[in-house]
C-alpha cells in the first residue's frame, strides 16, 4: 500500500498542473537516502539544521535536507516585523523595540559558539538577531534554507511503518508548492497565536468608550509612547507584561497590573499599581474578583501568553485541537492521535517525538517546545536526539515503552503539585530541572550511539552554565555598571566561554560586595524582566 502511495506521488510530480509545483521528490530508496523537511529558521530550526549537517557523510551523503522559513531571514522571534499590523492580522513576532533579554547571554548560547566581544551581558534584541545570523553563516546553513516559503498544510501519506509527508506551501509570489519528506521536524516557535481570554461585558466596555477605549493582546505592543496620558491595565505579569508596565509607567496617567497571585515587580515599577484578578467588565469600568472597580482605565493590554498550536499540522489532520483535553484519554480515544489543548501537545516523547501510531516514531519531531529553559543549548540537545532517532531508529524503545515513560513523567509533575496538561512543556520551576532534562537526552545518546555522541565524561550542560542560577546579584550588577558608564569596558575583550564565565563571576561578586557594604536589602530578581 505504501508503495502505491509513493508511486501516485511520483506520477503526480511528473505531470504539469497549473499553479502547482513540486519542490522535490520523495526518495524511492528510504533505506539508503532520506528526505527531511524542517519548518522554521528561528533558534530551534537552525539548531536542527546544524545537527543534520553535523552527521558524517557516511550516513547523510544522500539525504535531501530542506528548511522552510516563511520570512526572509533567520532568527525567528528575534527578527523584527516592520509592518504596521492590527487585529485580526497577527504580527510575525511579538518583538518590541525596547526588548532586552532577562537572562545573561552566556547562558543563551549554542554550545561552543559564544557571543562576540563587546556584547552587553543583558543585550537588546538586535544582538540576538545578529548572533543567530552569525551562527547560520558560520555553519553554512543558509544554502539549505528556502526563505519566503510558508507551510500551510502537512499530511501523512502512509501507515505506522512507512510513508511520507505531503507538504503544501506558499511562496512569496503566492504560488502553491508541494514538497514531500519522510521526516518532518517542526521548529516553528511558540509565540505566534495569542491567547486571548474573554470576560463578560468587555465588548460593551469598549463600545461605551466612544472610540477612546481599546483592548489588545501584547503581541501588538510596540511603542510605550502609544500609552502617553492614557490609563493602562496590563493583564498578566510574564516578561512582556512586566516590560510593558515598566516602559509605560512614566508616560501614562496610571498603569495597573492585574495578577492572580502575589508577585514582585522589577526595578522601575514603583509607580505601578497591582490589582487582583479581573472578574468582568461593564460599560462603566473593569471589575475585579475582590470587588474593586476601576473606572479610569481606557487601555487594556493582554499579556496572557500564546496558544500551543500548529495550524499546518491541524490543517492536515495530524494534530487535533481540543482545549478541553486534560488527560491522555483525549489522545487514546482518538486512536492515539496527536492532540493540543493549547497548553500541551501530546503524546510526545521527551517533548520531541510524536508517539501517534499513524506514522513511525521518528517521522515527526518537535524542537523548541520547552519553556523555562535556555533556548539555544536545549534546542541543540533536542536536535541531536531527533536527528539520531532519524538516522538510527533502532536506538528507540518500542512505542508502548515510550508511552509508559511519558505517563511516568506526567505523574512526576503531578507529584510536584502541578498539572502537566496545564503547565504544558514548561520545565518544573526548580533550578535544576531544565539542565537535567538536557543532560538526560544527551546521556541517552551517549549510551546508544557512542560513535556519534562520544562520552567524554562531562555532562552536556556545562558546570558554568549551571552556576548561572547561583548568580543572584548579576543582573543588578550589570545595571549598576551601565549606570556608572563602565559596562562596555568589562565586556570589550571577552571572547571565549571561559572569559564570559569569569565575567559573570566577577560582576556578581562585585555587586554582592557593594550591596553588603552599603547595607542594601537582598532582592531576588534573577528572572525578572530587565
Residue pairs with C-beta under 8 A, 6 or more apart in sequence:
1 159
2 158
2 159
2 161
2 162
2 163
5 157
5 158
5 163
5 164
6 26
6 28
6 164
9 25
9 26
9 157
9 164
9 166
9 180
10 25
10 26
10 28
12 22
13 22
13 25
13 178
19 175
19 176
20 176
20 177
20 178
21 175
21 176
21 177
21 178
22 177
22 178
22 179
22 180
23 66
23 146
23 167
23 169
23 177
23 178
23 179
23 180
24 35
24 64
24 66
24 179
24 180
25 35
25 180
26 35
26 164
26 180
26 181
26 182
27 33
27 34
27 35
27 62
27 64
27 182
30 162
30 182
32 62
33 62
33 63
33 64
34 60
34 62
34 63
34 64
34 182
34 183
34 390
35 63
35 64
35 164
35 180
35 181
35 182
35 183
36 52
36 63
36 64
36 65
36 66
36 181
36 182
36 183
36 184
36 185
36 390
37 66
37 67
37 68
37 165
37 167
37 179
37 181
37 183
37 184
37 185
38 45
38 48
38 49
38 52
38 65
38 66
38 67
38 68
38 185
38 187
39 45
39 67
39 68
39 151
39 184
39 185
39 186
39 187
39 188
39 312
40 67
40 68
40 69
40 76
40 186
40 187
40 188
40 189
40 368
41 49
41 67
41 69
41 71
41 73
41 74
41 75
41 76
41 136
41 145
41 147
42 74
42 75
42 76
42 77
42 78
42 132
42 187
42 188
42 189
42 368
43 75
43 76
43 77
43 132
43 368
43 375
43 376
43 379
44 76
44 187
44 189
44 367
44 368
44 375
44 379
44 382
44 383
45 67
45 69
45 74
45 76
45 185
45 187
45 188
45 367
45 368
46 67
46 74
46 132
46 135
46 136
46 139
46 141
47 110
47 187
47 367
47 368
47 376
47 379
47 380
47 382
47 383
48 67
48 185
48 187
48 365
48 367
48 379
48 383
48 386
48 387
49 65
49 67
49 141
49 144
49 145
50 110
50 135
50 139
50 141
50 380
50 383
51 380
51 383
51 384
51 386
51 387
52 60
52 63
52 65
52 383
52 387
53 65
53 139
53 140
53 141
53 144
55 63
55 387
55 391
55 452
56 452
59 391
60 391
65 144
66 144
66 145
66 146
66 179
66 181
67 141
67 144
67 145
67 146
68 145
68 146
68 149
68 150
68 151
68 167
68 169
68 179
69 145
69 146
69 147
69 148
69 149
70 92
70 148
70 149
70 150
70 151
71 79
71 92
71 147
71 148
72 147
72 148
73 79
73 133
73 147
74 132
74 133
74 136
74 141
74 142
74 145
75 128
75 129
75 132
75 133
76 93
76 132
76 189
77 93
77 94
77 95
77 189
77 191
78 93
78 95
78 125
78 128
78 129
78 132
79 92
79 93
79 95
79 129
80 93
80 95
80 125
80 129
81 91
81 92
81 93
81 95
83 91
83 92
85 91
85 220
86 220
87 216
87 220
90 192
90 193
90 194
90 219
91 219
91 220
93 191
94 191
94 218
94 219
94 221
94 240
95 125
96 221
96 222
96 223
96 240
96 243
97 222
97 223
98 124
98 224
98 243
98 247
99 124
99 125
99 243
100 122
100 123
100 124
100 125
100 530
101 108
101 122
101 123
101 128
101 530
102 122
102 239
102 475
102 527
102 528
102 529
102 530
103 122
103 374
103 468
103 527
104 121
104 122
104 468
104 471
104 474
104 475
104 478
104 504
105 115
105 119
105 120
105 121
105 122
105 123
105 127
105 500
106 114
106 115
106 464
106 465
106 468
106 497
106 500
106 501
106 503
106 504
107 374
107 465
107 468
108 128
108 374
108 375
108 376
108 377
109 115
109 131
109 376
109 377
109 497
110 135
110 376
110 377
110 379
110 380
111 377
111 380
111 460
111 462
112 497
113 135
113 138
114 495
114 496
114 497
114 500
115 123
115 127
115 131
115 500
116 134
116 495
117 491
117 492
117 493
117 494
117 495
118 488
118 491
118 492
118 494
119 127
119 131
119 491
119 494
120 127
120 478
120 482
120 487
120 491
121 474
121 478
121 487
121 490
121 491
121 503
121 504
121 507
122 475
122 478
122 530
135 141
136 142
136 145
148 171
148 172
149 169
149 170
149 171
149 177
150 169
150 170
150 171
151 167
151 168
151 169
151 188
151 312
152 168
152 169
152 170
152 311
152 312
152 315
153 167
153 168
153 312
153 315
153 316
154 165
154 166
154 167
154 168
154 184
154 312
154 313
154 315
154 316
154 318
155 165
155 166
155 168
155 316
155 317
155 318
156 163
156 164
156 165
156 166
156 316
156 318
156 358
156 359
156 363
156 364
157 163
157 164
157 165
157 166
158 164
158 359
159 358
159 359
160 357
160 358
160 359
160 360
161 360
162 360
163 182
163 359
163 363
164 180
164 181
164 182
165 180
165 181
165 182
165 183
165 184
165 363
165 364
166 178
166 180
166 316
167 178
167 179
167 180
167 181
167 184
168 176
168 177
168 178
169 176
169 177
169 178
169 179
170 176
170 177
171 177
182 363
183 362
183 363
183 364
183 365
183 390
184 363
184 364
184 365
185 365
185 366
185 367
185 383
185 386
186 310
186 313
186 364
186 365
186 366
186 367
187 366
187 367
187 368
187 379
188 310
188 312
189 368
190 306
190 308
190 368
190 369
190 371
191 219
191 306
192 306
193 306
193 307
193 309
193 311
194 217
194 218
194 219
194 302
194 304
194 305
194 306
194 307
195 217
195 304
195 305
195 306
195 307
195 342
196 217
196 302
196 304
197 235
197 302
197 304
199 278
199 279
199 280
199 281
200 280
200 281
201 280
201 281
201 282
201 283
202 215
202 280
202 281
204 281
204 282
204 283
205 213
205 215
205 281
205 282
205 283
205 285
205 286
206 213
206 214
206 215
207 283
208 283
208 284
209 298
212 298
213 297
213 298
213 299
214 298
214 299
214 300
215 299
215 300
215 302
216 300
216 301
216 302
217 301
217 302
217 304
218 234
218 236
218 240
218 241
218 244
218 301
218 302
218 303
218 304
219 306
221 240
221 244
221 301
224 244
224 247
224 248
224 251
225 251
227 248
227 251
227 252
227 255
227 299
228 251
228 252
229 251
229 252
229 253
230 252
230 253
230 298
230 299
231 252
231 253
231 254
231 255
231 256
231 296
231 297
231 298
231 299
232 244
232 248
232 252
232 254
232 255
232 256
232 297
232 299
232 300
232 301
233 256
233 257
233 258
233 275
233 286
233 294
233 297
233 299
233 300
233 301
234 241
234 244
234 245
234 255
234 256
234 257
234 258
234 301
234 303
235 241
235 257
235 258
235 278
235 300
235 301
235 302
235 303
235 304
236 258
236 259
236 302
236 303
236 304
236 305
237 245
237 257
237 259
237 263
237 265
237 303
238 303
238 305
239 529
240 303
241 257
241 301
241 303
242 265
242 266
242 269
242 528
242 529
243 529
243 530
244 301
244 303
245 255
245 257
245 265
245 269
245 272
246 265
246 266
246 268
246 269
246 272
246 529
248 255
249 255
249 268
249 269
249 271
249 272
250 271
253 296
254 273
254 296
255 271
255 272
255 273
256 272
256 273
256 274
256 275
256 294
256 297
257 265
257 272
257 273
257 274
257 275
258 275
258 276
258 277
258 278
258 288
259 274
259 275
259 276
259 277
260 276
260 277
263 274
264 523
264 524
264 525
264 528
265 272
265 274
265 528
266 525
266 528
266 529
266 530
267 476
267 479
267 525
267 528
275 288
275 292
275 294
276 288
276 289
276 290
276 292
277 288
277 289
278 286
278 287
278 288
278 289
279 287
279 288
279 289
280 287
281 287
284 293
284 295
285 293
285 294
285 295
285 296
285 297
286 293
286 294
286 297
286 300
287 293
288 294
307 342
308 340
308 342
308 343
308 344
308 345
308 369
308 424
308 425
309 319
309 321
309 340
309 342
310 319
310 340
310 345
313 319
313 338
314 320
314 321
318 338
318 356
318 358
318 364
319 338
319 339
319 340
319 345
320 330
320 334
320 337
320 338
320 339
320 340
321 339
321 340
321 342
322 330
322 339
322 340
322 341
323 341
323 342
324 330
324 341
325 331
325 339
325 340
325 341
325 421
326 341
326 419
326 421
326 422
327 421
328 346
328 347
328 406
328 407
328 410
330 339
330 341
331 337
331 338
331 339
331 346
331 347
331 356
335 357
335 358
336 347
336 355
336 356
336 357
336 358
337 356
337 358
338 345
338 346
338 347
338 348
338 354
338 356
338 364
339 345
339 346
340 346
341 421
343 421
343 422
343 423
343 424
344 420
344 421
344 422
344 423
344 424
344 425
345 366
345 369
345 424
345 425
346 406
346 421
347 354
347 355
347 356
347 403
347 406
348 354
348 355
348 366
348 369
348 406
349 355
349 361
349 396
349 402
349 405
349 406
350 382
350 385
350 437
350 440
350 441
351 366
351 369
351 370
351 382
351 425
352 365
352 366
352 367
352 369
352 382
352 385
352 386
352 441
353 361
353 362
353 364
353 365
353 366
353 386
353 389
353 396
353 402
354 361
354 363
354 364
354 365
354 366
355 361
355 399
355 402
355 403
355 406
356 364
357 399
360 393
361 389
361 393
361 396
361 399
361 402
362 386
362 389
362 390
362 393
362 396
365 386
365 389
365 390
367 379
367 382
367 383
367 386
368 375
368 378
368 379
368 382
369 425
370 378
370 382
370 425
370 426
370 427
370 434
370 437
371 424
371 425
371 426
371 427
372 426
372 427
372 428
372 429
372 434
373 427
373 434
373 437
373 438
374 434
374 465
377 438
377 460
377 461
377 465
378 434
378 437
378 438
381 438
381 441
381 442
381 460
382 441
384 441
384 442
384 445
384 453
385 441
385 442
385 444
385 445
388 395
388 445
388 448
388 449
388 452
388 453
389 395
389 396
391 452
392 448
392 449
392 452
395 445
395 448
395 449
396 402
397 405
409 420
410 420
413 419
413 420
413 423
413 428
414 420
416 428
418 428
427 433
427 434
427 437
431 469
432 466
435 461
435 465
435 466
438 460
438 461
439 459
439 460
439 461
442 453
442 459
442 460
443 459
443 460
445 452
445 453
446 453
446 454
446 455
447 455
462 497
464 497
464 501
467 501
468 474
468 504
469 526
471 504
471 505
471 507
471 508
471 526
472 508
472 512
472 522
472 524
472 526
473 507
473 508
473 509
473 511
473 512
473 515
474 504
474 507
474 508
474 511
474 526
475 525
475 526
475 528
475 530
476 511
476 515
476 523
476 525
477 507
477 508
477 510
477 511
477 512
478 487
478 507
480 511
480 514
481 487
481 490
481 507
490 503
490 506
490 507
491 503
493 499
494 500
494 503
514 520
515 522
